[in-house]
């Protein structure tokens, strides 16, 4: 296996907060579309899988996951995984309620949980507690942890050998 030159790693820098926010926003947006498509299929047996979301989801998910990232970095050595996921779930409810309440003032809130049994003001619902908890687990264990491992190599040559900070070296 070919080793990366020593100076290659020196030029690799962690992604900026804005870059991570962008990745988190795109991830949340994609998951929202996929979740609504799956929900439509399960509830209405709609084989078209029409997934929907709002452009506001980019800001909502990007910002929320960036804040969860900060929580993860502070809590990872202090709290067990399940407690961290419970904290992230509570944060998600607070964030969903707050952003929904603000958007509702402009008639721009894209969700309405009024039809659910355990909703609060149509902005949040306890029926989503398990999906939010599972989402928090996935976000921490896969999305945040891997995003924090990504590096930007400003000196990389296009088409040159790939030697990334995540330990993978491309071999032909």
N, C-alpha and C positions, 0 to 999 in steps of 0.2 A: 504494500500500500504506500502510495506517495505521500510524503509529509508536506505540510504547508510551510513555506518560508517563514522564518521567525518574524520578519518585519510586516508580514501580511496581517497578523493578529493585532499589531500595534495600531494600524490605521482603522480597525473596526471599532465603531462607536455604538453605544446603545441607541435605540430609536428615541426620538424626541417625544415629549408628552403629546404633541399634536399628531405625530405619526401613529402613536399608540391609540389615541382617541379615534382617529380615522379608522383603524382596523377594528376597534371595538364597535364603532358606529355601523360599519358595514356588516359585521357579524350579527349585531342585534337586528338590523334591518332584514337580513336574510332569514334569521330565525323567526321573526315576526311573520314574514310571508309564508314560510313553511308551516308554522304552527296554525295559521288561519286556514291554509289549504287543507291540512290534515283534519282540523276541526270541522270544516265544511264537509269533508268526506265522511267522517264518523257520524256526524249528526244528521246530515241530509243525503248521504250516499251519492254525493255529487262527484262523478268520475272526471270532471273537468279540473278538479283541484284548484279552484280560483283562490289564490292567496292574495291578501290585500294588506296594506299598511298606509302610513301617512309619511310625508317628508319629515314631519316632526319626530318620527321615530329615530332618525339619524342622530339628532341632538340628544334625545332622551336616552337612548341606549349608550351612545358614545360617552356622554357625561357620567351616567350611572356606573358603567363598568370601569371608567377611569377612577371614580371614587371607591368602588369596590377593590380595585387594584391597590389603592392607598391603604385601605383597611386590611387587605391581605398581608401587605408588607409589615404592618404594625402588629398584626395578631398571629401570624403563622408560628411563632415560637412560644406563644403564650396561651393559646386556646386550642382545644381539639377541633378537628375538621368539622364535625357535626355542629358544634356550637358556632363556629365561624359561619357555616351555611345558614344557620338560624338567624344570625345577625345580618347577613346579606339579604335574607328573605324579608326581615323586618325593614331594612333599608329600602328594599324594592317597593314594598307597600307604601312607605312614606314618600318615596320619590314619585311613584305612580299617582298617588293621591295629589301631591303638590303640583306636578306638571299638568295633570288632568284638570285640577281646579283652576289653574291659571289659564290654560287653553280654553276652558269652558267660558271664561269671561269674554272671549272673543269669538264664541261659537265655532271653535276650531278643535275641540277635543275629539279625536278619532275613535274613541271607545266609549261604550255605554253598557255597564253591567246591571242595569236596572232589572232585567229579566231574571237575574240569578237570585236565589233564596237568601244568600248571606252577603248581599252587597251593602256598601255604605255610600250613599249619595250617587250611586251608579258609577262611581269612579274607581272603586276597588271591590274585590269580592274574595271571600275566604275560600271559595271553591277552587281558586287558583293557587292555594298555599303549597300544595305538593308539586305542581309544575314549577312554581317559582323556586322552591327549595332545590329541586333537581337541576333546574337551570343554573342556580347559584353554584352547585357542586361542579357542574360542567364548566362554567365560566372560570372558576378558580383553578381546577385541576388541569384543564386543557387550554383554554383561551389565554388567561392571564399568564400562567407559568410559561407557556411557549412564546407568547408575545414578548415577555421580558427577556427571553433568551435571544431574540433576534438582534442582529447587528447590522449597521450600515457601514459598508467599506467604501470610503470616498476615493480610495486609490485603486479600486478594482478595475481591471481592464475588461471591456466588453469582449466576450468570446474567449477570455483567458481561462486559466485553471481556476476552478471554484474551490476556495478554501474558506469556509465560514466559521464563525466563532462558535457555532453549535456543535462542533466536533466532526462534521461530515466533510469528507474530502472526495471530490468527484474523481473517479478512476475510469479510464476507458477500457 
